[in-house]
Amino acid sequence: MLTEALMDFYYTLMKQKIYMAGRITQDIFCLNFLHTFIDRWCFQMRQTFIIGLLFFGLCSQVVAQSFTDSNLSIVILTTDNGWNIEDEARILASMKIIYRGPGERNYFSDRENPDYLNYDGRIDIEIRGSSSQYFSKKQYGFSTRLSDDVSRNNVSLLGMPEEHDWILNGMVYDTARIRDYLCYNLYRQLGNYASRTAYCELFINNHYRGIYLLEEKIKADKERVDVIKITSNDNNLPYVSGGYITKADKVSPGESIAWTMFTWYGAPVNYLNVLPKPENVTPSQFDYIRIQFEDMEATARNKDVSLETGFPSIIDIPSFIDHFIICELSSNPDAYQFSTYFHKDRKGKLRAGPIWDSDLTFGNDLFFWGFDRSKTAGWHFEDGQNDGSTFWRDLFYSDEFQCYLSLRWNELIQPGGPLNIASLEGLIDSTVSLIGEAVARDYVRWSIEEDYQQLISDIKSFIVARTEWMTANLGSFAACRNVPTPPLVINKIMYNPETSLEFPVSNEMEFIEILNNGDQTVDLTGIYFRGTGLAYQFPAHATLGPQSSYHLASSWPTFQARYGFAPYGAFTRHLSNKEESLVLADGFGNIIDNVHYYDTLPWPEADGNGYYLALIDPSLDNSLPEHWMASKETVVSKMEFHSDGKLTVFPNPVHDIMRIQADSEIRSLSLFDIQGRLLRTIEINGLNAEVDISHFSKGTYILEITCSEKIYTRLIVKL
């Protein structure tokens, strides 16, 4: 007798064969004819076996009648008027989530007990996915709504941060029901964002649907992809620089291609705008983000590692490395070509991630379609299949990038590291223990005949072999193991300033002070804040003298008005009033300084009462709360305005006329704004020069002085 699952198999197989044929021939008439033929064939086959299908359809009723409780949360959906859930056209429904708490069993009988309902409210819901729609076990996307069925209802589901867009992932391609969960958790353990997940068992209109992953939808949000939501008015720098979410992917119905890049073998890779939405993107925004990818591609191809002009100036290298590692460890055949996300915040670098759609990993593939690509040997960016854009391969074969990739990999596989074999097996075992009984019910519901323990054993064996191969083929990391970093110290943090009648907006007075705690001038080219949230990158050729400091502010004009002098620069976003990691790094991501502050004990109280965090001594370890104090000391400028014997710039700060003296010929002067944009160039050809800057606005500027012997850079404050 043909089961429902087997029927789905034949139907999907035929559809895929047609799809592949259509891609090869591009014969639309033939394609439409074949689609019509197979649809009619499948209809007749379904009629022929309708009795068998009805029998297996009763499985959901049988399981539902015998189901009483679960160690997982229980999600109960009831659609309005019993409507079927469709693709695209969302329908309204009510949803209850039964959850007694960690480690507790959840009882179906508690569906009317408000004490144990994690959610009891309205949603709208649709089927999601592309090829997975051909399976009887569907994937769903839903939004939580208020009682008016229209307004968004931002809520926390099963301990995840508040939002309104969610996904119910049926894991239909992964009968182990574990691969997405593993990859997302590992990616987060590496310090990156990936969708948070929670296992549950799902009922729809009293029909049992099996085990699902309730997970966050990828979107811009402080607790998800942490970038600014760019608007249609953001068309000039710095506003046009972010935030963006872009993906390389298949094109689903209703979607449009933003631009196309190519693999090393000439196959197209389609890129789609996620943020801003395709219908909202402006020409300036479209050009800006596309050029970021084109510049990355060109610099990677040329192996340009310049901190000023190369790929380190464009991309956040640690995020690309972590993306490589998870995609390659899991041996994801879709990596780089499909479901591959990128994001960029305002004033920030282009970042890879978050990872998505990891069900075809760890040896799993579309075997029933003839695919077997997830192997323990080989790199997926050059296997001749879904290679992705050329920059993936070019980055890998850059000596510097591969060195840092190898270094990061070897750090992660050490004992206690998240990718150590023992750690991975521990995560797998704890997950299997969590979902084991639900998987058994799921197998009964969908007539799956698999040896579950063998599936898990195969994943573990795959990981061991894959880890050994990657370790043997990543090369040496000796050249980048102990890279010296400058003695820059995050010295002061004003994260929740006190308001007043004159300055009523607290977050506009935020600042960070960075001190050069050494005895040599530091070149700041390439230095930036890693991660998401606060974004800032120092302009090329900027320098900071010994025992001098720069202030970075959230609002340039407010800082200057409040504290009486101009900050060096302005960062994007605002500092958290609760906790935040501030990671200062060089252009390759090597950490220079790292502070994770909190507004709770044992950290000093500097939360909204006029105090800021001040490091007691710049030589102390500033990761420890006992080395900080709450200070109300007047904020003063410690910018370096000096004469080094060979060059003198005075006065500085300056109102109108600035004078420069040098002991070698001054050939030219170039004035830049703090974003690095050239404002004026003057030919000099002498030992002395005068520059009238009276017509420039108040603020901080960069003066580049080209002499016959060397080029000097000085920071100028215009009063």
Secondary structure, DSSP 8 states (H G I E B T S, - for coil): ---HHHHHHHHHHHHHHHHHHHHHH--HHHHHHHHHHHHHHHHHHHHHTHHHHHHHHTHHHHHHHH--EESSEEEEEEEGGG----BSS-EEEEEEEE---TT--EEGGGGG-GGGEEEEEEEEEEEE-SGGGGSSS-EEEEEEE-TTSSSB--B--TT--SBSEEEEE--TT-TTS-HHHHHHHHHHHTT-----EEEEEEEETTEEEEEEEEEE---B-TTSB------TT--STTGGG--EEEEE----TT----EEEE-TTS-EEEEEEEES-TTT--HHHHHHHHHHHHHHHHHHHTT---TTTSGGGTB-HHHHHHHHHHHHHTT-TTTTTSSEEEEE-TTS-EEE-------S-TT---GGGT-----SSS-GGGSSSS---HHHHHHHTSHHHHHHHHHHHHHHTSTTSTTSHHHHHHHHHHHHHHHHHHHHHHHHHTT----HHHHHHHHHHHHHHHHHHHHHHS---GGGTT-----EEEEEEE-S----SS---GGGG-EEEEEE-SSS-EE-TT-EE-SSSSB-B--TT-EE-TT-EEEEES-HHHHHHHHSS--SEE-BS---SSEEEEEEE-TT--EEEEEEEESSTTS---SSSS-EEEES-TTS-TTSGGGEEEE-------------SSEEEESSSBSSEEEEEEEEEEEEEEEEETTS-EEEEEEEEEEEEEEE-TTS-SEEEEEEEEESS-EEEEEEEE-
